[in-house]
Amino acid sequence: MTEFLIIAAAFLVMYRSLGRLEVAPAAPSLTPPSPVASKLTQLVTYADRLYSEKKWLAAEKAYLSVLKLDHKHVTAYSHLGIIYSTQKNLPDAIECFQIAARLHPSATTFQNLGLAYFDNHNLIKSIAAFQKAIMFEPNAQRYVGLSRAQAKLGNLTDAITSLEAAAKLEPTRRIYQMLADTCDEANRPSAARAARRRIQEIEVDNSKPTSKPLK
């Protein structure tokens, strides 16, 4: 871990000046790949395999080796962040997600950062990260994450607004149940009843037999 912190600190100033990275189509090359490029490709493939197999400690070491060769490798930082999150090592997870978001600001990188902040009880930063994720690409999961952080801070009105946005994108029983519970907590009984009516409607729709096409 000390090795990773040394790498991250050395390049922190450089990351602050970076904007969003854009992927350009690679130009065909007549020269063979350099030994460093070949080694990097092998390391990334190896690290990704370990990560997919959930061999966290081995994957961590492999991704740290990737960063020795490419200190701007977004996937390495993102996957390290997830590994550290599974180990409840939230300070290091947050640091990895911060670097990933600086290198490649996107809905995914900011969502990961928002979740890590929330788990570490940095609620204001969690709200800011989820809001940035939604700016890139709104979806129900990001609105739910935003509402959880808002509710933890006692901002129930904002939490309800976020859950209503989530329900519009993904009208599921789970989201409407969260909405109903939050409305109850905010002393808004009519809104809670409306959310529970939607739950009943969803359950009725789900219980209807699927009609078979006529032959």
LOGU-964146 format. One line per field, with one value per residue (C-alpha): residue in one letter; x, y, z. Coordinates in nm, 2 decimals, decimal comma, always signed. Layout:
# residues N
code c(A|...) .
u c(X|...) .
v c(Y|...) .
w c(Z|...) .
END
This chain:
# residues 215
code c(M|T|E|F|L|I|I|A|A|A|F|L|V|M|Y|R|S|L|G|R|L|E|V|A|P|A|A|P|S|L|T|P|P|S|P|V|A|S|K|L|T|Q|L|V|T|Y|A|D|R|L|Y|S|E|K|K|W|L|A|A|E|K|A|Y|L|S|V|L|K|L|D|H|K|H|V|T|A|Y|S|H|L|G|I|I|Y|S|T|Q|K|N|L|P|D|A|I|E|C|F|Q|I|A|A|R|L|H|P|S|A|T|T|F|Q|N|L|G|L|A|Y|F|D|N|H|N|L|I|K|S|I|A|A|F|Q|K|A|I|M|F|E|P|N|A|Q|R|Y|V|G|L|S|R|A|Q|A|K|L|G|N|L|T|D|A|I|T|S|L|E|A|A|A|K|L|E|P|T|R|R|I|Y|Q|M|L|A|D|T|C|D|E|A|N|R|P|S|A|A|R|A|A|R|R|R|I|Q|E|I|E|V|D|N|S|K|P|T|S|K|P|L|K) .
u c(+0,00|+0,29|+0,41|+0,07|+0,07|+0,42|+0,30|-0,02|+0,15|+0,42|+0,16|-0,11|-0,01|-0,02|-0,37|-0,52|-0,45|-0,61|-0,95|-1,17|-0,99|-1,12|-1,04|-0,92|-0,90|-0,56|-0,35|-0,21|+0,15|+0,41|+0,65|+0,62|+0,50|+0,77|+0,87|+0,71|+0,38|+0,38|+0,45|+0,17|-0,08|+0,01|-0,01|-0,35|-0,49|-0,35|-0,48|-0,83|-0,84|-0,76|-1,01|-1,29|-1,20|-1,23|-0,87|-0,84|-0,49|-0,33|-0,53|-0,42|-0,06|-0,11|-0,28|-0,01|+0,24|+0,03|+0,05|+0,43|+0,42|+0,12|+0,03|-0,27|-0,45|-0,81|-0,93|-0,64|-0,74|-1,11|-1,06|-0,82|-1,09|-1,34|-1,09|-1,02|-1,40|-1,45|-1,18|-1,34|-1,02|-1,22|-0,95|-0,75|-1,07|-1,16|-0,81|-0,82|-1,17|-1,06|-0,78|-1,00|-1,25|-0,98|-0,83|-1,17|-1,47|-1,77|-2,10|-1,93|-1,62|-1,82|-2,08|-1,80|-1,66|-2,01|-2,06|-1,72|-1,78|-2,12|-1,97|-1,70|-1,98|-1,85|-2,21|-2,17|-1,89|-2,11|-2,39|-2,16|-2,02|-2,36|-2,48|-2,19|-2,26|-2,62|-2,50|-2,31|-2,58|-2,89|-3,02|-3,23|-2,94|-2,76|-3,07|-3,12|-2,76|-2,81|-3,13|-2,97|-2,70|-2,95|-3,17|-2,87|-2,81|-3,17|-3,26|-3,58|-3,74|-3,44|-3,43|-3,79|-3,73|-3,44|-3,65|-3,93|-3,68|-3,55|-3,91|-3,97|-3,67|-3,73|-4,08|-4,01|-4,16|-3,82|-3,79|-4,16|-4,12|-3,82|-4,02|-4,31|-4,08|-3,91|-4,24|-4,35|-4,03|-4,09|-4,45|-4,60|-4,88|-5,06|-4,74|-4,66|-5,01|-4,97|-4,64|-4,79|-5,08|-4,82|-4,67|-5,01|-5,05|-4,71|-4,80|-5,13|-4,96|-4,70|-4,97|-5,15|-5,10|-4,90|-5,13|-5,01|-5,02|-5,30|-5,18) .
v c(+0,00|+0,23|+0,17|+0,29|+0,61|+0,70|+0,66|+0,86|+1,15|+1,18|+1,24|+1,43|+1,77|+1,64|+1,49|+1,83|+1,98|+1,70|+1,73|+1,46|+1,21|+1,13|+0,81|+0,87|+0,59|+0,44|+0,50|+0,19|+0,13|-0,06|-0,09|-0,37|-0,28|-0,18|-0,42|-0,18|-0,18|-0,56|-0,60|-0,35|-0,54|-0,87|-0,71|-0,56|-0,89|-1,07|-0,82|-0,81|-1,19|-1,19|-0,92|-1,11|-1,41|-1,19|-1,27|-0,93|-0,94|-1,08|-0,84|-0,54|-0,63|-0,67|-0,33|-0,16|-0,31|-0,17|+0,18|+0,15|+0,14|+0,36|+0,60|+0,72|+0,38|+0,46|+0,10|+0,02|+0,30|+0,22|-0,15|-0,08|+0,15|-0,14|-0,38|-0,15|-0,09|-0,46|-0,47|-0,17|+0,03|+0,34|+0,61|+0,42|+0,35|+0,72|+0,81|+0,57|+0,69|+1,05|+0,99|+0,79|+1,08|+1,33|+1,13|+1,04|+1,23|+1,02|+0,90|+0,57|+0,73|+0,98|+0,72|+0,51|+0,81|+0,90|+0,55|+0,55|+0,89|+0,77|+0,46|+0,68|+0,91|+1,21|+1,29|+1,64|+1,51|+1,21|+1,43|+1,64|+1,33|+1,18|+1,51|+1,51|+1,15|+1,24|+1,54|+1,30|+1,03|+1,02|+0,68|+0,55|+0,40|+0,74|+0,92|+0,66|+0,70|+1,08|+1,05|+0,82|+1,08|+1,36|+1,17|+1,10|+1,47|+1,53|+1,69|+1,49|+1,72|+1,68|+1,31|+1,28|+1,48|+1,25|+0,94|+1,08|+1,12|+0,77|+0,64|+0,81|+0,64|+0,30|+0,26|-0,04|-0,16|-0,11|+0,26|+0,34|+0,17|+0,39|+0,69|+0,59|+0,54|+0,87|+1,05|+0,90|+1,02|+1,37|+1,37|+1,38|+1,11|+1,19|+1,15|+0,83|+0,69|+0,78|+0,59|+0,29|+0,30|+0,28|-0,03|-0,19|-0,11|-0,26|-0,58|-0,61|-0,56|-0,82|-1,07|-1,05|-1,35|-1,28|-1,32|-1,56|-1,46|-1,62|-1,88) .
w c(+0,00|+0,08|-0,28|-0,41|-0,20|-0,32|-0,68|-0,62|-0,44|-0,71|-0,98|-0,78|-0,92|-1,27|-1,23|-1,11|-1,45|-1,65|-1,82|-1,95|-2,16|-2,51|-2,68|-3,04|-3,30|-3,30|-3,61|-3,77|-3,69|-3,89|-3,59|-3,35|-2,99|-2,75|-2,48|-2,22|-2,41|-2,44|-2,08|-1,99|-2,20|-2,03|-1,69|-1,75|-1,89|-1,59|-1,34|-1,50|-1,48|-1,11|-1,05|-1,24|-1,02|-0,71|-0,60|-0,44|-0,29|-0,61|-0,82|-0,61|-0,65|-1,03|-1,07|-0,87|-1,11|-1,40|-1,24|-1,23|-1,61|-1,67|-1,39|-1,59|-1,62|-1,52|-1,50|-1,26|-1,03|-1,05|-0,99|-0,70|-0,55|-0,57|-0,42|-0,13|-0,08|-0,04|+0,22|+0,40|+0,33|+0,25|+0,26|-0,01|-0,20|-0,20|-0,31|-0,61|-0,71|-0,69|-0,93|-1,16|-1,17|-1,24|-1,52|-1,67|-1,54|-1,61|-1,46|-1,34|-1,19|-0,99|-0,89|-0,74|-0,56|-0,43|-0,29|-0,12|+0,03|+0,16|+0,32|+0,48|+0,62|+0,40|+0,31|+0,16|-0,07|-0,15|-0,26|-0,48|-0,64|-0,71|-0,86|-1,09|-1,19|-1,27|-1,48|-1,70|-1,72|-1,49|-1,39|-1,10|-0,91|-0,89|-0,78|-0,51|-0,39|-0,39|-0,19|+0,07|+0,14|+0,15|+0,39|+0,62|+0,64|+0,73|+0,39|+0,35|+0,10|-0,13|-0,07|-0,17|-0,49|-0,58|-0,52|-0,73|-1,01|-0,96|-0,98|-1,31|-1,46|-1,29|-1,14|-0,92|-0,60|-0,42|-0,52|-0,44|-0,10|-0,02|-0,14|+0,09|+0,39|+0,33|+0,30|+0,63|+0,79|+0,65|+0,78|+0,43|+0,47|+0,14|-0,06|+0,13|+0,05|-0,32|-0,33|-0,17|-0,42|-0,69|-0,52|-0,53|-0,89|-0,97|-0,78|-0,96|-1,30|-1,21|-1,11|-1,44|-1,66|-1,98|-2,28|-2,54|-2,91|-3,11|-3,35) .
END
